[in-house]
Amino acid sequence: MALQPATGARDLNPQQVEHNHWLRERLASVYRLWGYEEVSPPRVERIDTLKAGGGIASQEIVRLVADEPLGLRPEMTASIARAASTRLSQRTRPLRLWASGTVFESRQADEGRQCIEEKLHSGVELFGAPSPHGELELLSLLMAATESLGLKPRHQARLLVGHAALMDLILSPFKGEERNQVKTALTELDRLELERLGLEPQAHERLLRQLDLRGEPSMVLEEERRCFGPQPVLKDLERMFKHLSPLAQRGGIDLQLDPSFQPHYGLYDGLVFQLVCQGHSAPVVIARGGRYDTLVARFDSARKKASGLGFSFCLDDVRDLPGAAQAARQSLTQVLIAYSDTTSLEDALEVQRGLHREGVTAEVMLGPLVSREAAEQVCQERCCSELRWLTH
């Protein structure tokens, strides 16, 4: 019998599970305040749904052995978009939904074997909201949700923003396969590949400037105006960052605009973003999202202006940030009730009942302890925040 979990999987201890629940409820309370309703998309979907219109590669989907092509969801957006366009198609727009649950990411391990990573996600989807109004709501909600997580300055939170229309402006001089090659080189920050393409010197120099262009939004937007003149996407981004800047400043989040940024999954066709924090040894992406109108249109061809956008937090990555577990423990009250041999277990259980009526988590030692000092030691070992010591 195997004693180790499968490659890429891991067991969670009770503290990690409790921390996940705490994170989920913190985010859920924010989503509800904004009028979002909870849905529960299936973990198992048809492969063509999970591919999200070609935005997700087949090798990134965990396939199941079944009579029809089925797989485990690598993300929840496609499933929720399908439900919004079918069972929920008669609901008025904008339609605001949120969900939490596990996703299954497939990748190759270093030795070449398939590695399946199971992660807990929580996020929102907004359907029927035009641009830029939908983006203003979504990013405002992202700021509020992030603030609820209690990130610290040590986490160096940074919101990296891109836009498909910016990439289209950069690629407008190129056609066909050359366009695809230039896009790949830009998104992968590959200077050598740009050199190998043998472009005209002026075009090559212009692409190198775009490759290096990222940072403070107003500076980047000003540079793009010099390159491309007044463009609708630049006006929309300026409006968005003007609204977003004070919210981000209050939450200690740095804003960065990167015209060449494209996310790993190719299902987005408008605004794209990811929230990055400093982990124990390297930056970690804790949330990502964007607009995916084309995906919704595939499911909802009857609606003339089908649109959707959303974001998702990876709760496992948030939980594993430096100091995050301590912050969660400090917000939770868990009482240990211990007693000496001059009182009894029955007395301790009566105290526990009183605490439970107040909604306080409390556990009881099932035997007497010799002293308060011994009880305090046990309280610390069991990660309880408070001790109730009973003695006569």
C-alpha positions as CSV (number, residue, x, y, z in Angstrom):
1,M,0.0,0.0,0.0
2,A,1.4,3.4,-1.0
3,L,2.1,5.7,2.0
4,Q,2.8,8.8,0.0
5,P,0.2,11.0,-1.8
6,A,0.2,11.1,-5.6
7,T,2.8,13.3,-7.4
8,G,1.7,16.9,-7.0
9,A,-0.8,16.2,-4.3
10,R,-0.4,16.8,-0.6
11,D,-2.2,16.2,2.7
12,L,-3.5,19.3,4.6
13,N,-3.3,19.4,8.4
14,P,-6.2,20.7,10.5
15,Q,-4.6,24.2,10.8
16,Q,-4.3,24.5,7.1
17,V,-7.8,23.3,6.5
18,E,-9.1,25.8,9.1
19,H,-7.1,28.6,7.5
20,N,-8.6,27.7,4.1
21,H,-12.1,28.0,5.6
22,W,-11.2,31.3,7.1
23,L,-9.9,32.7,3.8
24,R,-12.9,31.4,1.9
25,E,-15.4,33.0,4.3
26,R,-13.5,36.3,4.4
27,L,-13.7,36.5,0.6
28,A,-17.3,35.2,0.5
29,S,-18.5,37.9,2.9
30,V,-17.0,40.6,0.5
31,Y,-18.6,39.0,-2.6
32,R,-22.0,38.9,-0.9
33,L,-21.7,42.6,0.0
34,W,-21.3,43.4,-3.6
35,G,-24.4,41.4,-4.6
36,Y,-22.8,38.3,-6.0
37,E,-24.6,34.9,-5.6
38,E,-22.9,31.6,-5.0
39,V,-22.9,28.8,-7.6
40,S,-21.3,25.4,-7.5
41,P,-19.9,24.4,-10.9
42,P,-19.1,20.6,-11.5
43,R,-15.6,19.3,-11.1
44,V,-16.1,17.0,-14.1
45,E,-16.8,18.6,-17.5
46,R,-16.7,17.8,-21.1
47,I,-13.3,18.3,-22.6
48,D,-14.5,20.8,-25.2
49,T,-15.9,23.0,-22.4
50,L,-12.7,22.8,-20.4
51,K,-10.6,23.9,-23.4
52,A,-12.4,27.2,-23.2
53,G,-12.6,27.7,-26.9
54,G,-9.0,26.8,-27.4
55,G,-7.7,29.0,-24.6
56,I,-6.5,26.0,-22.6
57,A,-4.3,23.3,-24.1
58,S,-5.3,19.7,-24.0
59,Q,-2.2,18.6,-22.1
60,E,-3.1,21.0,-19.2
61,I,-6.4,19.1,-18.5
62,V,-6.6,16.0,-16.4
63,R,-8.6,13.5,-18.5
64,L,-10.9,10.8,-17.1
65,V,-11.5,7.3,-18.5
66,A,-15.1,7.5,-19.6
67,D,-17.4,6.7,-22.5
68,E,-17.2,10.4,-23.6
69,P,-14.3,12.9,-23.4
70,L,-14.4,14.2,-19.8
71,G,-11.9,15.9,-17.6
72,L,-11.3,17.6,-14.3
73,R,-11.6,21.4,-14.4
74,P,-8.2,23.3,-14.5
75,E,-10.2,26.5,-13.6
76,M,-13.8,27.4,-13.0
77,T,-14.5,30.2,-15.5
78,A,-15.5,28.0,-18.5
79,S,-17.9,26.0,-16.4
80,I,-19.6,29.0,-14.9
81,A,-19.8,30.7,-18.3
82,R,-21.5,27.7,-19.7
83,A,-24.0,27.7,-16.8
84,A,-24.6,31.4,-17.1
85,S,-25.4,31.0,-20.9
86,T,-27.7,28.0,-20.4
87,R,-29.5,27.4,-17.1
88,L,-29.1,31.0,-16.1
89,S,-29.6,32.5,-19.5
90,Q,-33.0,34.1,-18.6
91,R,-31.6,35.9,-15.6
92,T,-31.3,39.7,-16.1
93,R,-27.8,41.1,-16.8
94,P,-25.5,42.1,-15.2
95,L,-25.4,38.6,-13.6
96,R,-23.0,38.4,-10.6
97,L,-21.8,35.0,-9.5
98,W,-19.1,33.6,-7.2
99,A,-17.8,30.2,-6.5
100,S,-15.1,28.4,-4.6
101,G,-13.8,24.9,-5.0
102,T,-10.9,22.7,-6.1
103,V,-9.2,22.9,-9.6
104,F,-6.8,20.4,-11.0
105,E,-3.7,21.6,-12.9
106,S,-1.8,19.1,-15.0
107,R,1.9,19.5,-15.7
108,Q,5.0,17.5,-16.4
109,A,7.2,16.8,-13.4
110,D,11.0,17.1,-13.8
111,E,11.3,13.4,-14.5
112,G,8.7,13.5,-17.2
113,R,5.8,12.0,-15.4
114,Q,2.4,13.7,-15.2
115,C,2.0,15.8,-12.1
116,I,-1.5,16.8,-10.9
117,E,-1.8,19.7,-8.6
118,E,-5.1,20.1,-6.7
119,K,-5.7,23.7,-5.5
120,L,-8.5,25.6,-3.8
121,H,-9.8,28.6,-5.6
122,S,-12.3,31.3,-4.8
123,G,-13.5,33.9,-7.3
124,V,-16.2,35.9,-9.1
125,E,-17.7,36.1,-12.6
126,L,-19.6,39.1,-13.9
127,F,-21.7,38.6,-17.1
128,G,-23.4,41.3,-19.2
129,A,-21.2,44.2,-18.1
130,P,-19.8,46.3,-20.9
131,S,-16.3,47.8,-20.9
132,P,-15.1,49.9,-19.1
133,H,-17.9,49.7,-16.6
134,G,-17.4,46.0,-15.8
135,E,-13.7,46.5,-15.3
136,L,-14.3,49.3,-12.9
137,E,-16.5,47.1,-10.7
138,L,-14.4,44.0,-11.0
139,L,-11.1,45.7,-10.0
140,S,-12.8,47.7,-7.2
141,L,-14.1,44.3,-5.9
142,L,-10.6,42.8,-6.2
143,M,-9.2,45.6,-4.1
144,A,-11.9,45.1,-1.4
145,A,-11.4,41.3,-1.4
146,T,-7.6,41.7,-1.2
147,E,-8.0,44.1,1.7
148,S,-10.1,41.5,3.6
149,L,-7.1,39.1,3.5
150,G,-5.0,41.3,5.7
151,L,-1.9,41.4,3.5
152,K,1.2,43.1,5.1
153,P,3.8,45.4,3.6
154,R,6.2,42.4,3.7
155,H,4.1,40.7,1.0
156,Q,4.9,43.6,-1.5
157,A,1.5,43.1,-3.3
158,R,1.6,44.2,-6.9
159,L,-1.2,44.3,-9.4
160,L,0.1,43.6,-12.9
161,V,-2.3,44.8,-15.7
162,G,-2.3,44.2,-19.4
163,H,-4.8,44.5,-22.2
164,A,-5.4,42.5,-25.4
165,A,-6.0,45.8,-27.3
166,L,-2.6,47.1,-26.3
167,M,-1.0,43.9,-27.7
168,D,-3.0,44.3,-30.9
169,L,-1.6,47.9,-31.3
170,I,1.9,46.6,-30.9
171,L,1.3,43.7,-33.4
172,S,-0.6,45.8,-36.0
173,P,2.3,46.0,-38.5
174,F,2.7,42.2,-38.6
175,K,0.6,39.6,-40.4
176,G,0.2,35.8,-40.3
177,E,2.9,33.6,-38.8
178,E,5.3,36.5,-38.3
179,R,2.6,38.1,-36.1
180,N,2.4,35.0,-33.9
181,Q,6.1,34.7,-33.6
182,V,6.5,38.3,-32.5
183,K,3.7,37.9,-30.0
184,T,5.4,34.8,-28.5
185,A,8.7,36.6,-28.2
186,L,7.1,39.6,-26.5
187,T,5.0,37.6,-24.0
188,E,8.0,35.4,-23.2
189,L,10.3,38.4,-22.9
190,D,12.6,36.7,-25.4
191,R,15.1,39.2,-26.9
192,L,17.0,36.5,-28.7
193,E,13.9,35.3,-30.5
194,L,13.2,38.9,-31.6
195,E,16.7,39.1,-33.0
196,R,16.3,35.8,-34.8
197,L,13.1,37.0,-36.6
198,G,15.2,39.3,-38.8
199,L,12.9,42.2,-38.7
200,E,13.6,45.6,-40.1
201,P,15.8,47.7,-37.7
202,Q,13.1,50.3,-37.1
203,A,10.5,47.6,-36.3
204,H,13.0,45.7,-34.1
205,E,13.9,48.8,-32.1
206,R,10.2,49.6,-31.6
207,L,9.5,46.1,-30.3
208,L,12.4,46.3,-27.9
209,R,11.0,49.5,-26.4
210,Q,7.7,47.8,-25.9
211,L,9.4,44.8,-24.4
212,D,11.0,47.1,-21.7
213,L,7.9,49.2,-21.2
214,R,6.3,48.4,-17.9
215,G,5.8,50.2,-14.6
216,E,3.8,53.1,-13.2
217,P,0.6,53.3,-15.3
218,S,0.6,57.0,-16.1
219,M,4.2,56.8,-17.4
220,V,3.4,53.8,-19.6
221,L,0.2,55.4,-20.9
222,E,2.0,58.6,-21.9
223,E,4.7,56.5,-23.8
224,E,2.0,54.6,-25.6
225,R,0.3,57.8,-26.7
226,R,3.5,58.9,-28.2
227,C,3.8,55.6,-30.1
228,F,0.2,55.1,-31.2
229,G,-1.6,58.4,-30.7
230,P,-5.0,58.7,-29.0
231,Q,-6.6,55.3,-28.8
232,P,-9.9,54.2,-27.0
233,V,-8.0,51.6,-25.0
234,L,-5.6,54.2,-23.6
235,K,-8.5,56.4,-22.6
236,D,-10.3,53.5,-20.9
237,L,-7.1,52.5,-19.0
238,E,-6.5,56.0,-17.9
239,R,-10.0,56.2,-16.4
240,M,-9.6,52.8,-14.8
241,F,-6.3,53.6,-13.1
242,K,-7.5,57.0,-12.0
243,H,-10.3,55.2,-10.1
244,L,-8.1,52.4,-8.9
245,S,-5.0,54.3,-7.6
246,P,-6.5,55.5,-4.3
247,L,-8.0,52.1,-3.6
248,A,-4.7,50.4,-4.3
249,Q,-2.8,52.9,-2.2
250,R,-5.1,52.3,0.8
251,G,-4.5,48.6,0.5
252,G,-0.8,48.9,0.1
253,I,-0.9,47.5,-3.5
254,D,1.5,48.7,-6.2
255,L,0.0,49.1,-9.7
256,Q,2.0,48.2,-12.8
257,L,0.9,48.4,-16.4
258,D,2.7,46.0,-18.8
259,P,1.6,46.2,-22.5
260,S,3.2,42.9,-23.4
261,F,1.7,41.0,-20.5
262,Q,-0.4,38.0,-21.4
263,P,-1.6,35.3,-18.9
264,H,-0.9,31.6,-19.1
265,Y,-4.4,30.7,-20.2
266,G,-5.4,32.2,-23.6
267,L,-9.1,32.7,-22.9
268,Y,-8.9,36.4,-22.2
269,D,-9.6,39.0,-25.0
270,G,-9.6,42.3,-23.1
271,L,-8.2,43.4,-19.8
272,V,-5.9,40.9,-18.1
273,F,-4.3,41.1,-14.7
274,Q,-2.7,39.1,-11.9
275,L,-2.0,40.0,-8.3
276,V,1.5,39.0,-7.2
277,C,2.9,38.8,-3.7
278,Q,6.4,38.0,-2.3
279,G,6.5,34.4,-1.1
280,H,9.1,32.8,1.1
281,S,11.7,32.7,-1.7
282,A,10.1,34.0,-4.9
283,P,7.1,36.0,-6.1
284,V,3.8,34.2,-6.0
285,V,0.6,34.9,-8.1
286,I,-2.3,34.7,-5.7
287,A,-5.0,36.0,-8.0
288,R,-5.6,36.4,-11.8
289,G,-8.4,37.4,-14.1
290,G,-9.6,39.4,-17.0
291,R,-12.3,39.8,-19.7
292,Y,-13.4,36.9,-21.8
293,D,-16.2,38.0,-24.1
294,T,-15.3,35.6,-26.9
295,L,-15.7,32.6,-24.6
296,V,-19.1,33.7,-23.4
297,A,-20.2,34.3,-27.1
298,R,-19.3,30.7,-27.9
299,F,-21.8,29.5,-25.2
300,D,-24.4,32.2,-25.7
301,S,-24.6,32.8,-29.5
302,A,-28.2,34.0,-29.2
303,R,-27.2,37.1,-27.1
304,K,-26.0,39.9,-29.3
305,K,-23.6,41.4,-26.8
306,A,-22.5,38.5,-24.7
307,S,-19.7,39.5,-22.3
308,G,-18.0,38.2,-19.2
309,L,-15.1,39.0,-16.9
310,G,-13.9,37.7,-13.5
311,F,-11.0,36.8,-11.2
312,S,-10.0,34.0,-9.0
313,F,-7.8,33.7,-5.9
314,C,-5.7,30.6,-5.2
315,L,-6.4,30.1,-1.5
316,D,-3.5,27.7,-1.1
317,D,-1.0,30.3,-2.3
318,V,-2.5,33.0,-0.1
319,R,-2.4,30.6,2.9
320,D,1.3,29.8,2.3
321,L,2.4,33.5,2.2
322,P,4.9,34.4,5.0
323,G,3.1,35.2,8.2
324,A,-0.3,34.4,6.8
325,A,-1.1,31.5,9.2
326,Q,-0.2,33.6,12.2
327,A,-2.6,36.4,11.1
328,A,-5.4,33.9,10.7
329,R,-4.8,32.3,14.1
330,Q,-4.9,35.8,15.7
331,S,-8.3,36.4,14.2
332,L,-9.7,33.1,15.5
333,T,-10.7,32.5,19.2
334,Q,-10.2,29.0,20.4
335,V,-10.4,28.3,24.1
336,L,-8.8,25.4,25.9
337,I,-10.7,24.5,29.1
338,A,-8.4,22.7,31.6
339,Y,-9.0,21.8,35.2
340,S,-7.1,20.6,38.3
341,D,-7.9,17.5,40.4
342,T,-9.9,19.7,42.8
343,T,-12.7,20.0,40.2
344,S,-14.1,17.7,37.6
345,L,-14.7,17.0,33.9
346,E,-18.4,17.7,34.4
347,D,-17.6,21.3,35.5
348,A,-15.4,21.8,32.5
349,L,-18.1,20.5,30.1
350,E,-20.6,23.0,31.7
351,V,-18.2,25.9,31.1
352,Q,-17.8,24.6,27.5
353,R,-21.5,24.6,26.9
354,G,-21.7,28.3,28.0
355,L,-18.9,29.2,25.6
356,H,-20.6,27.3,22.8
357,R,-23.9,29.2,23.4
358,E,-21.8,32.4,22.8
359,G,-20.5,31.0,19.5
360,V,-16.9,30.5,20.9
361,T,-14.9,27.5,19.8
362,A,-13.8,25.6,23.0
363,E,-12.3,22.2,23.7
364,V,-11.9,20.4,27.0
365,M,-9.0,18.5,28.4
366,L,-10.3,15.0,29.2
367,G,-8.2,14.7,32.4
368,P,-6.9,16.9,35.2
369,L,-3.6,18.7,35.0
370,V,-1.2,19.3,37.9
371,S,-0.9,23.1,37.5
372,R,-1.9,26.2,35.6
373,E,1.6,26.2,34.1
374,A,1.1,22.7,32.7
375,A,-2.3,23.9,31.2
376,E,-0.6,26.9,29.6
377,Q,1.9,24.6,28.0
378,V,-0.8,22.4,26.6
379,C,-2.7,25.4,25.4
380,Q,0.3,26.6,23.4
381,E,0.9,23.1,22.0
382,R,-2.7,22.9,20.8
383,C,-2.5,26.4,19.2
384,C,-5.4,27.6,21.3
385,S,-5.7,31.4,21.8
386,E,-7.1,31.4,25.3
387,L,-7.0,29.2,28.5
388,R,-9.8,28.7,31.0
389,W,-8.3,27.2,34.1
390,L,-10.7,25.6,36.6
391,T,-9.7,25.0,40.2
392,H,-11.0,25.4,43.7
